[in-house]
């Protein structure tokens, strides 16, 4: 069998894409895990996880009081950027909170459900005032239609009396959302105004943001 090498090489390059080029719109899991030593922002497939950033628990003292999932500003709130950007869609599902069965931190992210830490549905939906923004909770999914730089998210309240070590996670489908800093993700908020936000940007990048600013993490 004779091969035409230029054509063969072209076909191989076309069909075998590098792993870092895989689109994040295919769905992924984001999580924030905190124990007695660290607060970790994670991305993965629900089984295997990558630590995007780890912050000493002392820098995020106290207990979180709210969990948010969706499109948020760099303050983890519902403020918008001045330029709206392109319209798009994303969705959030599998919103979960699990308490640690053991006080020992597990690098393998092994945990067991003890008690539900979140209600099944968000206690409120927050939308940008922009007229094209729409947030809907149905069939355990948060569906968002919004421009790239607009906020739209669901919020769940956390009882700080029952939380010591826990993991908060959700599955994110970026779909055709063009948000960068306003890309879909999740956040934990503390009563003293501190927060940790992790979200999906374009081109496989991730953003991890606290009151000190945003860190952009490459694929």
C-alpha positions as CSV (number, residue, x, y, z in Angstrom):
1,X,0.0,0.0,0.0
2,X,1.5,3.3,-1.0
3,X,1.1,6.4,1.2
4,X,1.1,10.0,0.0
5,X,3.1,11.3,3.0
6,X,2.1,15.0,2.9
7,X,-1.6,14.1,2.9
8,X,-1.0,11.4,5.6
9,X,0.8,13.8,7.9
10,X,-1.9,16.4,7.4
11,X,-4.6,13.9,8.4
12,X,-2.6,12.8,11.5
13,X,-2.2,16.4,12.6
14,X,-5.9,17.1,12.0
15,X,-7.2,14.1,14.0
16,X,-4.6,13.9,16.8
17,X,-5.0,17.1,18.8
18,X,-2.7,17.8,21.8
19,X,-4.3,17.2,25.2
20,X,-3.9,20.8,26.2
21,X,-6.1,21.9,23.3
22,X,-9.2,19.9,24.5
23,X,-12.1,22.4,24.9
24,X,-13.2,23.0,28.5
25,X,-16.8,23.3,27.2
26,X,-17.0,19.5,27.3
27,X,-17.7,19.6,31.0
28,X,-15.4,19.4,34.1
29,X,-15.6,19.5,37.9
30,X,-14.4,22.4,40.0
31,X,-14.1,22.1,43.8
32,X,-13.0,24.0,46.9
33,X,-11.7,21.8,49.7
34,X,-10.7,23.1,53.1
35,X,-9.3,21.3,56.0
36,X,-7.6,22.5,59.2
37,X,-4.4,23.5,57.3
38,X,-5.3,24.5,53.7
39,X,-8.0,25.7,51.4
40,X,-7.5,24.2,47.9
41,X,-9.0,25.2,44.6
42,X,-9.3,22.1,42.4
43,X,-10.2,21.0,38.9
44,X,-10.8,17.5,37.6
45,X,-13.2,14.9,36.3
46,X,-14.8,14.1,39.6
47,X,-12.3,11.3,40.3
48,X,-8.8,12.6,39.5
49,X,-8.0,16.2,40.6
50,X,-5.5,18.9,39.9
51,X,-4.7,21.5,42.6
52,X,-4.8,24.9,41.0
53,X,-3.9,26.8,44.1
54,X,-3.6,26.1,47.8
55,X,-4.0,28.8,50.5
56,X,-3.1,28.4,54.2
57,X,-6.3,28.1,56.2
58,X,-5.0,30.9,58.5
59,X,-5.2,33.3,55.5
60,X,-8.9,32.5,55.2
61,X,-9.8,32.3,58.9
62,X,-13.2,31.5,60.2
63,X,-16.0,29.5,58.5
64,X,-17.6,30.0,55.1
65,X,-21.2,31.2,55.2
66,X,-22.2,30.9,51.5
67,X,-21.5,28.9,48.4
68,X,-22.1,30.4,44.9
69,X,-22.0,28.7,41.5
70,X,-22.3,30.5,38.1
71,X,-20.8,33.6,36.6
72,X,-19.4,36.1,39.1
73,X,-17.3,39.2,39.1
74,X,-13.7,39.2,40.5
75,X,-15.4,40.1,43.9
76,X,-17.5,36.9,43.7
77,X,-20.6,39.1,43.5
78,X,-23.2,40.1,40.8
79,X,-21.5,43.2,39.5
80,X,-20.8,43.4,35.8
81,X,-17.9,44.7,33.6
82,X,-18.6,47.8,31.7
83,X,-18.4,46.1,28.3
84,X,-20.9,43.2,28.1
85,X,-19.1,41.1,25.5
86,X,-20.7,38.3,23.4
87,X,-23.8,36.5,24.4
88,X,-23.4,32.9,25.5
89,X,-24.7,30.0,27.6
90,X,-23.3,27.8,30.3
91,X,-24.8,25.4,32.9
92,X,-23.9,24.1,36.4
93,X,-24.9,20.7,37.8
94,X,-24.0,18.2,40.5
95,X,-23.7,20.9,43.1
96,X,-22.5,19.0,46.2
97,X,-21.0,19.5,49.7
98,X,-19.4,16.8,51.6
99,X,-17.9,16.8,55.1
100,X,-14.7,14.9,55.8
101,X,-15.0,11.6,57.5
102,X,-11.5,12.0,58.9
103,X,-9.7,15.1,60.2
104,X,-6.7,14.0,58.2
105,X,-6.2,15.7,54.9
106,X,-6.3,13.3,51.9
107,X,-4.3,14.3,48.9
108,X,-6.4,11.8,46.9
109,X,-9.5,13.8,47.6
110,X,-11.2,10.8,49.3
111,X,-14.2,11.9,51.4
112,X,-17.5,10.4,52.6
113,X,-20.8,12.1,52.9
114,X,-21.8,12.6,56.5
115,X,-24.6,15.2,56.4
116,X,-25.8,17.4,53.6
117,X,-24.3,20.8,54.0
118,X,-26.4,22.5,51.3
119,X,-30.0,22.5,50.3
120,X,-30.9,20.8,47.1
121,X,-31.9,24.0,45.3
122,X,-30.2,27.5,45.7
123,X,-31.8,29.8,48.2
124,X,-31.6,32.6,45.6
125,X,-30.7,33.4,42.0
126,X,-28.7,36.5,41.3
127,X,-28.8,38.2,37.9
128,X,-27.1,41.0,36.1
129,X,-29.6,43.9,35.4
130,X,-28.8,43.5,31.7
131,X,-32.0,42.4,29.9
132,X,-30.4,39.5,28.1
133,X,-29.4,37.7,31.3
134,X,-31.4,34.7,32.3
135,X,-30.8,32.2,35.2
136,X,-33.0,29.2,35.6
137,X,-32.9,26.3,38.1
138,X,-34.6,23.2,36.8
139,X,-34.0,19.4,37.1
140,X,-31.1,20.1,39.4
141,X,-29.3,22.2,36.8
142,X,-28.5,25.9,36.8
143,X,-28.9,27.2,33.2
144,X,-27.4,30.6,32.4
145,X,-27.8,32.8,29.4
146,X,-25.7,35.9,29.6
147,X,-23.1,38.0,27.9
148,X,-19.5,37.2,28.6
149,X,-18.9,39.9,31.2
150,X,-22.2,39.7,33.1
151,X,-22.9,38.0,36.4
152,X,-25.5,35.3,37.0
153,X,-25.4,32.7,39.7
154,X,-27.1,30.6,42.4
155,X,-26.4,31.0,46.1
156,X,-26.6,28.4,48.8
157,X,-26.2,29.3,52.5
158,X,-23.9,27.4,54.8
159,X,-24.4,26.8,58.5
160,X,-21.0,27.7,60.0
161,X,-21.8,25.7,63.1
162,X,-21.6,22.3,61.3
163,X,-18.7,23.0,59.0
164,X,-15.1,22.3,60.0
165,X,-13.6,20.5,57.1
166,X,-15.5,20.1,53.9
167,X,-15.5,19.9,50.1
168,X,-17.8,22.0,47.8
169,X,-18.0,21.0,44.2
170,X,-20.0,21.2,41.0
171,X,-19.8,20.2,37.4
172,X,-19.5,23.1,34.9
173,X,-20.4,23.1,31.2
174,X,-18.9,26.2,29.7
175,X,-20.7,25.6,26.4
176,X,-20.4,28.8,24.3
177,X,-19.8,31.2,27.2
178,X,-17.0,33.6,26.3
179,X,-16.4,34.8,29.8
180,X,-12.8,35.2,31.1
181,X,-12.8,36.7,34.6
182,X,-16.6,36.3,34.4
183,X,-16.3,32.7,33.3
184,X,-18.5,30.1,35.1
185,X,-17.2,28.6,38.4
186,X,-17.8,28.4,42.1
187,X,-17.0,30.5,45.2
188,X,-17.0,30.3,49.0
189,X,-17.7,33.4,51.0
190,X,-16.8,34.2,54.6
191,X,-18.6,36.5,57.0
192,X,-15.6,38.9,57.2
193,X,-15.7,39.6,53.4
194,X,-13.0,37.1,52.4
195,X,-13.8,34.7,49.5
196,X,-12.2,32.2,47.2
197,X,-13.4,32.0,43.6
198,X,-12.3,29.5,41.0
199,X,-13.6,29.7,37.4
200,X,-13.1,28.6,33.8
201,X,-11.6,31.1,31.4
202,X,-11.1,30.5,27.6
203,X,-8.4,28.4,26.0
204,X,-8.3,25.9,28.9
205,X,-7.1,28.5,31.5
206,X,-8.4,28.8,35.0
207,X,-8.8,31.7,37.3
208,X,-8.4,31.6,41.1
209,X,-9.3,34.8,42.9
210,X,-9.3,36.2,46.4
211,X,-9.5,39.7,47.8
212,X,-5.8,40.0,47.0
213,X,-6.5,39.5,43.2
214,X,-6.8,37.0,40.4
215,X,-4.3,34.3,39.5
216,X,-4.5,33.0,36.0
217,X,-3.4,29.3,35.7
218,X,-2.4,27.8,32.4
219,X,-3.6,24.4,31.1
